[in-house]
Amino acid sequence: MGLRHPALAGRTRAHGRPRTARPGARPPGGQHPVNPIREHLLALLTEKFDAAGAEVDDASTLEDLDLDSLARVELVVTLQEHWGVALDDDTDSAAEVTVGRLVERVQELLGRPAPVE
């Protein structure tokens, strides 16, 4: 009885519902939990600023991503407009600011807790 119909793949036997991860569980492969702020920032960096997506992580600084001062200010303004927050242009657009710090800062300003990792 090891064979199952393909339409039932990924469903539990008991309830027939799709299997889901427990709240706060880390996705397979040690990836970060889904975070809309992080996803938006990574999309901006790869699509608008041509940063290589595979090379961008929370420890990447804006300088590491070759964003000059104008691009950094543009990134901060774009984040402010999208999320409706007021980032500190001097601090949050500094070359040594990391992707992770920008995500944390927007979360703080929105009053959202960080996802459980």
GIJO-V830474 format. One record per residue. N is the residue number from 1. OMEGA is omega in radians with two decimals (none if undefined). D_FIRST is the distance of its C-alpha to the first C-alpha in Angstrom with 2 decimals. Layout:
BEGIN
N_OMEGA_D_FIRST ; N_OMEGA_D_FIRST
END
This chain:
BEGIN
1_-3.13_0.00 ; 2_-3.11_3.80 ; 3_3.12_5.56 ; 4_3.10_7.79 ; 5_-3.11_11.04 ; 6_-3.14_13.97 ; 7_-3.12_15.93 ; 8_-3.12_13.72 ; 9_3.11_14.15 ; 10_3.14_16.25 ; 11_3.11_15.65 ; 12_3.12_14.91 ; 13_-3.02_12.44 ; 14_-2.99_15.45 ; 15_-3.14_17.94 ; 16_3.12_16.74 ; 17_3.09_19.73 ; 18_3.07_20.14 ; 19_3.09_20.17 ; 20_3.11_23.78 ; 21_3.08_25.71 ; 22_3.14_27.80 ; 23_3.10_31.43 ; 24_-3.13_33.47 ; 25_3.11_30.62 ; 26_3.13_31.51 ; 27_3.13_29.49 ; 28_3.09_27.68 ; 29_3.09_30.21 ; 30_-3.14_32.87 ; 31_3.08_34.16 ; 32_3.01_36.37 ; 33_-3.13_35.02 ; 34_-3.13_35.81 ; 35_-3.07_39.51 ; 36_3.13_41.25 ; 37_3.12_44.56 ; 38_-3.13_43.27 ; 39_3.13_41.42 ; 40_-3.14_44.64 ; 41_3.12_46.79 ; 42_3.10_44.62 ; 43_3.09_44.61 ; 44_-3.09_48.40 ; 45_-3.10_48.90 ; 46_-3.06_46.90 ; 47_-3.04_47.93 ; 48_-3.05_51.48 ; 49_3.05_52.64 ; 50_3.04_50.78 ; 51_-3.13_49.36 ; 52_-3.07_46.49 ; 53_-3.10_43.33 ; 54_-3.09_41.67 ; 55_-3.09_44.83 ; 56_3.02_45.29 ; 57_-3.07_44.17 ; 58_-3.11_45.61 ; 59_3.14_48.11 ; 60_3.05_49.50 ; 61_3.10_53.06 ; 62_3.07_54.58 ; 63_3.09_56.86 ; 64_-3.09_53.94 ; 65_3.11_52.76 ; 66_3.05_56.25 ; 67_3.10_57.10 ; 68_-3.03_60.86 ; 69_3.13_62.72 ; 70_3.12_62.69 ; 71_3.13_58.94 ; 72_3.10_58.34 ; 73_3.11_60.49 ; 74_3.10_58.74 ; 75_-3.14_55.34 ; 76_3.13_56.63 ; 77_3.12_58.16 ; 78_3.10_54.95 ; 79_3.14_52.96 ; 80_-3.11_55.68 ; 81_-3.09_55.66 ; 82_-3.04_51.88 ; 83_3.11_51.31 ; 84_3.13_54.71 ; 85_3.10_55.74 ; 86_3.09_58.94 ; 87_3.09_58.27 ; 88_-3.07_61.17 ; 89_-3.10_62.12 ; 90_-3.08_63.92 ; 91_-3.00_61.14 ; 92_3.06_57.97 ; 93_3.13_59.16 ; 94_-3.09_60.38 ; 95_-3.07_59.25 ; 96_3.08_57.77 ; 97_-3.13_55.55 ; 98_3.06_51.85 ; 99_3.14_49.05 ; 100_3.13_47.56 ; 101_3.09_50.93 ; 102_3.11_51.25 ; 103_3.13_47.84 ; 104_-3.09_48.88 ; 105_3.11_52.26 ; 106_3.10_50.93 ; 107_3.12_48.49 ; 108_-3.09_51.47 ; 109_3.10_53.60 ; 110_-3.11_50.95 ; 111_3.13_50.42 ; 112_3.03_46.70 ; 113_3.07_45.07 ; 114_3.09_43.39 ; 115_3.10_39.57 ; 116_-3.13_38.09 ; 117_none_36.99
END
